[in-house]
Amino acid sequence: MANNEKVVLDAMKKVGKPVRPGDVAKITGLDKENVSKAIKELKNKGKINFPKRCFYAPV
């Protein structure tokens, strides 16, 4: 797992509820583009899901 993916996943777990990519960017300090790339990879690996439109949460 790439470093950004781990940071994003950890931030999502810490929040404890579905979050938007922009919120993850604010929490982690990462660029929104990097957060979106990490979310895409995590989604492809089955590590996160999207319970509602534009919101993501760890599995």
Secondary structure as UniProt FT lines:
FT   HELIX           3..15
FT   HELIX           21..28
FT   HELIX           32..44
FT   TURN            45..46
FT   STRAND          48..52
FT   TURN            53..54
FT   STRAND          55..58
//
